[in-house]
Amino acid sequence: MKIVPLTGLMGAEIFDADMKNPDHFEQIKNAFVQHSLVILRAQSITPDDHLQFAKRWGDINVNRFFTALETHPEIAIVLKEADQTGAIGEEWHTDHAYDQVPALGSILHAIQTPPFGGDTAFCSMGAAYDALSDKFKDMLTGLHAWHSSRHVFGEAQADSNAAASGRIGNAQKAVQDALHPVVITHPLSGRKGLFVNPQFTTQIDGLDKAESDAILNMIYTHCQKPEFQCRVRWQDGDVTMWDNRATWHKAINDYHGHRRYMHRVTVEGVPLQAG
């Protein structure tokens, strides 16, 4: 097995690993804890293999809103057809931040990739936190923020392109609101990091909207600096796993006229502790 860092701050490509082999799991897990994002290149797996690997990490978090694989309801389909223009997940976000216990991570298997484009961008919340000034860190200490599914998957989005095409649904189930620390101590690495994101975070608790927006927008601008980011360029068969407590991600929608088809499994996490 060969583990190659993707950038100086986050991400690693893993070559010559077999995610079906339980003997490889510890090395993969160690790389995941260290890098927050791992890309297992050239995997040959079935949906059953995908689920078996995910269950080594913990229980499966079944997504309420994505269309599921008919034969495996625990697997969400991530799809953009050649004739569709909108991709799912184009805004920076953290999967399942709206849950009371946010997901540990997401495991995405590339089945059909476009001939160009279709990358996924990631951002390190640990690196972004480390680069803040000490006074700004002190200001964030003890703050909590609200996260919600309502404005993203709720009734207001029932007529969206993704809903109309059948890629997401169950708008009536978008009733989740959760309060989480703005700064967390990562449950695996012990590293401090930010836990807010542009898509699901709605407001810092105890502040009025103008105050909350000013702080959140400053954080979001800071986090989007290129030095905190990396991109995964997909190939058929790749499996990428990212830590939802340590990263943001977004889909790059630059492959119009081509199909991109993937399977995603999400693993349950643990309650978050303030940093």
N, C-alpha and C positions, 0 to 999 in steps of 0.2 A: 504494500500500500504506500502510495506517495501523496503527501499532503503539501500543497503549495499555496502560500498566502496569496490572496487576490489583490490586496492593497496593504499598506503599512498599518492600517487601523482596524480593518474588519474583513471578514470573508476568507474562505479557503476552498480551493479546488482539491478534490480527492480522486486520485486515479488508482486503478487496479484494486478497487474495493468491491465487495459483493454484499449488498445490503441484505441479501437472503441468508448470509453466513453469520450465525450468532457469534462466532469467534472474532468477527470484525467489529462488533458493536462498540466495545469499550474504546477503541481507537477513534471511531467516528464520534462517539459521545464526547471524548476529551477535546477533539478538534472543534466540536460545536460549542462547548463551554468557552473555549479560548477565543474563538473567532466570531461567534454569534450567528454565523451563516456558513453553511457548507454546501458545496455542489458535488454530488456523487456522479461522476461522468460515466456514460455508457453503461447504464444498468439495463438488464433484461428481466422485467418483472411483470407479474400479473396483478390484478386488483387484490387478490388474496395475499400475495407477497407484500404489497404496499401496506395493507392493514396489519399484517404480522409484524413488520418493521415498526410501524407506528405504536403498536401495543407494547413494544419493549420500553417505550418512553412513559406510557401511562394510559389512562382511559381515553377513549375517543370522544371528542367534542363534535357532535353532529350539528352541522350548520343548519339554521332554521330557514334560510332565505335562498340559498343556491339550489338549483336543480340537482338532484342526486342521481348517481348512476343507478339504473333500474335494478340491476342485479346486486348492488352493494350500497344500501342507503347511507352508510357511513362515509361514502366518498362523494364529494361535491365535484360537479363538472365546471371547469373554467374554459369557456369557449367563446371564440369570435369567428363567425363564418365569413367566407370570402366576400359576401355581399353586404356585410354589416359594417357600419362606420364607427360605432361606439364600443369601446372595450370596458370591461368591468375593472374597477380599481385604478382609475387614472389619476386619482388624487392621493397624495401622501397619506398613509394610514397605518394603523396597527390592528391586525385581525382580532375581533372579539374583545376590544377594549371596553365595550359596553356591558360585558358580563360581570357579575359580582366577583367571580374568580376568572381573570383573563386567561386565555389559552397559553400554554407553554410555547408551542410552536406550530408552524404549518409545514406540511411536507407535500411538495408539488412535483408531480411526475409529468414530464413533457412527452406526449404521445405523437403529436403532429405539430411541427414548428414551421413558420414561414421561411422562405429562402433568404430573407434578410429582415432585420428589425425584430420587434417583439421582445426586446430585452426587458428585464425587471430591474429597476433601480432600488438600492437600499441605502439606508442612512443609519449610522451608529449613534444611539442615544447615550452611550457611555462616553464616547469621544466628544460629543457635543457638550455634555455636562462638564467634563474635565476642562474644557476650554473657556468656560464662563469665568468671570471675575469672582473673587472670593465674596465681595459684597453682594453680588447678584445671587450667588449660591445661598448666602445667609438669608436673603429676602425670600427665596423659594422654600427654605426649610420650614416644614410644618404646614405648608399649603396643600389643599386637596382640590381636585377638579372633577366636575361632572362629565360623564361620557354617556352617549345615548345612541340607540339604533333607530330612533323614531324618524329623524329627518333624512336618513339615508335609505332605509328599507321600508318606511311606513307608507301610509295611504297617499301622501303627497307625491311619492315616487311610483305610484301604481301604474301611471301611464308613461313611464320612462321607456327609453329604447330597450334597455335590458329586460324590463318587465314585459313589454309588448312582445319581445322575441322569445319569451319563456325561459330566459336564462336565470332570472330570479323571480321570486314570488312570495306568497304568504305575508303580504303587507300587514295583515291584521295581527300578526305575531310580533311586530316591531314595537314592543312595549318595554324594552330594557333601558334602565337608567342605573348607573353605578358611580359611586364616589371613590376615587383612588388618589393616593399621594402623588403630588406633582414630581417629587424626587423619590425614587425607590432604591432599596438595596437589593440587587439581583439575587434571587434565591439559589442560584447555582454558583455563580462566580464571586458573589459578595461585593461586586463593583457597584458604585452609585451611578444612576442614570436618570434621565428625564422620562416621565411617563405621561405625556400629552401628545396629541396628534391632530392635524388640521381637519380630518374628516369626522371623527367621532367625538372629540372633546367639545363641549358646549360652553362651559363657564367655570372659572375658578370659584370655589365655594366661599361665600362671605364677602365677595367684592361685587360692586355694581358692574353692569355690562361694559361700560367704557373703561374702567380700571382693568377688568379681566381681559378685554380685547387687546388693550395696550401691552399687557405682559405676555399674553399668548402669542400675539403677532410678532413680538420681539423674539420670543423663543423660536417660532417657526422660521423666521428669516435667518436666525443664527444657525439653526440645524441644517438648513439647505445649502450651506457652504460646501463647495466641491470637495474640500479636504476630508469631510466626514462621510463621503459617499463612495459607492462602488456600483457596478452594473454586472448583471449576469447575462451572458450571451448564451442562449439555449441551443441545444441540439437534441434531436429525437433520442429518447432514452434517458436523458439527464433527470436526476432527482435532486431538487434543491430543498433544503430545510433551513428555516430561519426562526430566530428566537423572537417571539412577539413582545417579550419584556425588555428587549435590548435594541430593537430596530424599528424603523419605519420602512415601508416599501411602496412602490407604485408601478403600475404597468405602463410601458412605453408603447403608445398606439401609433406606430409608424409603418404598418405593413398592410395597408388597404389593398383589397383584391386577393388576399391570401388567407387561408384558414389556420387557426392556432387552437389546438385542442389539448387540454391537460386535465389531470385528476388531482384533487387536493384532499388530503386528510389532515385534520387538526387535532392536536393532543391537548387534553385538559392540563391546566396549570395548578398553582397553589395561590392562596391569598397573598396579596402584595404587602410588603412591609416598607414603611417610610424610611428614606435614606437619611 
